[in-house]
């Protein structure tokens, strides 16, 4: 299967049904071509379905001319979940 076929299948995939698979395929395409806007959008949609909104915003920003793709997810995006986990452990 060539990259164009994978790209077409990815465009048809539903990240709501299987966000992990969509993310895995999209990141594979981005590893081959970091400038692939379609793969970047699919990856961001999958991250949003996984409730990783800040990471999705970073992915989308990395595709713009002003983006900074450091790969670091801001702590503020996870602080609420971390606090909830601490309360559960107590």
C-alpha positions, 0 to 999 in steps of 0.5 A: 500500500502506498502513502497516498492510499493510506492518506485517503483511508485516513481521511475517511477514518472516524477518530471518534470510533478509534482515536488511537488507530487514527493517531498512530496512522497519522503520526506515521504519515507525519514521520514520513512528511512533517508538512502533511497538513491532512495527516496533521489535521487527522492527528489533531482530531484524534488527540481531541477525541482523547481529550488531549486538547492542548496537545492537539493545539500544539500539533496544529500550531506546529503546522503554521508558520508561527508554530513551535513544535517542542513536543511538550504538553503544557502542564496547565492542560493536565493540572486538573486531571492530576488534582482529580487523580490525587483526590482519588488516591487519597 
